[in-house]
Amino acid sequence: MTARAPGEPVVVDELVTETAHRLFNELCTHEAVQAAEDNGAAPEIWDAFCETGFDLIAIDEDAGGSGGTLADAAEVLRMVGYHAAPIPAAENGILGGWLLASAGLDRPDGLVTVIPPRAADGGWSGGGACSVDVAGDGSATVTGEALRVPWARSAEVIVCVCECDGQPVVVALPAAHCEITPLPNMAGEPRDTVRLNGAAGRAAPAPDGVDADSLAQRGALSRVALMAGAIEKMCQLTVTYTNDRVQFGRPVARFQAVQQHLVWAAQDAALVRMAAECAAREATRGGADFEIAAAKLIANQAAARATKACHQAHGAMGMTQEYPLHHYSRRLWSWRKEYGSDAHWSAVLGNMAVGAGADGLYHLITDGSAALA
């Protein structure tokens, strides 16, 4: 992650938000999202997304990217989640694209995806631990199996981080060299099985700060940003529906029991957005171990509460395919399982607290990752 001077402000360009919102508002119709679930892709939405340069945001222009900060990229991902855009925005840019640019590997014209690292503690679903042999000319042969790889079936190149002689290396594999079994997640988005039976590719040493742990953190941040947008939109749908729906002569939003659901959902939407913005801001400055861990745990827990509240407020309407609520709730339940479960990030935060000790706990909470430096 690109370090900035201490105290240097990180401001998200409002034009980024406005442009992404207009783009998705036009293209991500209910019919388009439904069709993508059936087809496993939405090429017209993805092509329009790439035309704006958002697919390579937060990658330096010198490396062929669009520039901008990680906070800008997180804001774009928030809009992806807000509109349930069925595209690999996180994998192509701030994950796979970041790995390629960091290691100095060539980027293809087509889609890039990334194999998530497998958690040693089983802390999240999917991922892979692959073995690699690297020759002196940078050619690599990879063996292993990876589960739940996002959008693998649509990718031109699949990127992973492997260990070679005790050091992390970034490996780029043509998807055509891999055996890919299409599988969807709960939301109908591709989470495919990738088998690497001696797949040939290119490899380069990973620079300092780029390894499986940093990829897991960056992946967790991407999911927090996506979830922040989805919870916000799910909350707005619920407010609109309960104000329009009339029972016993008045909108159901006026009933106290329903108002309680609305308050819970609104609280969670605000909480996750704040956590996402804080984590992205600190990650743009430099280290954000504490902020990302806390944000992913907050988002995971909020997704469960907000989904329950919004579906209860909608009643049977929220369960129908014709109504868009499920586009958000099913994505939330899928994303909360990726790059760290509640138990995983709770353990990470607990270890940080124990490591800080009694005298450092207050500073850890108030200063965040700055207290870990």
NORQUIVEN-V335745 format. One record per backbone hydrogen bond with DSSP energy under -1.0 kcal/mol. NH is the residue of the N-H (numbers start at 1). CO is the residue of the C=O. Records with the same first field share a line. If there is no record, write none. Layout:
NH = CO ; CO
//
This chain:
4 = 285
8 = 5
16 = 13
18 = 14
19 = 15
20 = 16
21 = 17
22 = 18
23 = 19
24 = 20
25 = 21
26 = 22
27 = 23
28 = 24
29 = 27
33 = 29
34 = 30
35 = 31
36 = 32
37 = 33
38 = 34
39 = 35
40 = 36
46 = 42
47 = 43
48 = 44
49 = 45
50 = 46
51 = 47
53 = 50
54 = 49
56 = 53
57 = 54
58 = 67
59 = 56
63 = 60
64 = 61
65 = 60
66 = 56
67 = 59
73 = 69
74 = 70
75 = 71
76 = 72
77 = 73
78 = 74
79 = 75
80 = 76
81 = 77
82 = 78
83 = 79
85 = 80
87 = 85
89 = 87
92 = 88
93 = 89
95 = 90
96 = 91
98 = 93
99 = 95
100 = 96
101 = 97
102 = 98
103 = 99
105 = 100
113 = 157
115 = 159
122 = 119
125 = 337
127 = 147
128 = 116
131 = 143
133 = 141
135 = 139
138 = 135
140 = 201
141 = 133
142 = 199
143 = 131
144 = 196
146 = 194
147 = 127
149 = 192
151 = 190
152 = 149
154 = 151
155 = 152
156 = 111
157 = 111
158 = 173
159 = 113
160 = 171
162 = 169
164 = 167
167 = 164
169 = 162
170 = 204
171 = 160
172 = 202
173 = 158
175 = 156
177 = 174
178 = 175
179 = 195
181 = 193
185 = 189
188 = 185
191 = 183
192 = 149
193 = 181
194 = 146
195 = 179
196 = 144
198 = 196
199 = 142
201 = 140
202 = 172
203 = 138
204 = 170
206 = 168
210 = 207
215 = 211
216 = 212
217 = 213
218 = 214
219 = 215
220 = 216
221 = 217
222 = 218
223 = 219
224 = 220
225 = 221
226 = 222
227 = 223
228 = 224
229 = 225
230 = 226
231 = 227
232 = 228
233 = 229
234 = 230
235 = 231
236 = 232
237 = 233
238 = 234
239 = 235
240 = 236
241 = 237
242 = 238
243 = 239
244 = 240
245 = 241
247 = 250
250 = 247
252 = 245
253 = 242
254 = 251
255 = 252
259 = 255
260 = 256
261 = 257
262 = 258
263 = 259
264 = 260
265 = 261
266 = 262
267 = 263
268 = 264
269 = 265
270 = 266
271 = 267
272 = 268
273 = 269
274 = 270
275 = 271
276 = 272
277 = 273
278 = 274
279 = 275
280 = 276
281 = 277
282 = 278
283 = 279
284 = 280
285 = 281
286 = 282
292 = 288
293 = 289
294 = 290
295 = 291
296 = 292
297 = 293
298 = 294
299 = 295
300 = 296
301 = 297
302 = 298
303 = 299
304 = 300
305 = 301
306 = 302
307 = 303
308 = 304
309 = 305
310 = 306
311 = 307
312 = 308
313 = 309
314 = 310
315 = 311
317 = 314
318 = 315
319 = 316
320 = 317
327 = 324
328 = 325
329 = 325
330 = 326
332 = 328
333 = 329
334 = 330
335 = 331
336 = 332
337 = 334
338 = 335
341 = 123
345 = 341
346 = 342
347 = 343
348 = 344
349 = 345
350 = 346
351 = 347
352 = 348
353 = 349
354 = 350
355 = 351
356 = 352
357 = 353
361 = 357
364 = 360
365 = 361
366 = 362
367 = 363
368 = 364
370 = 367
371 = 368
372 = 369
//
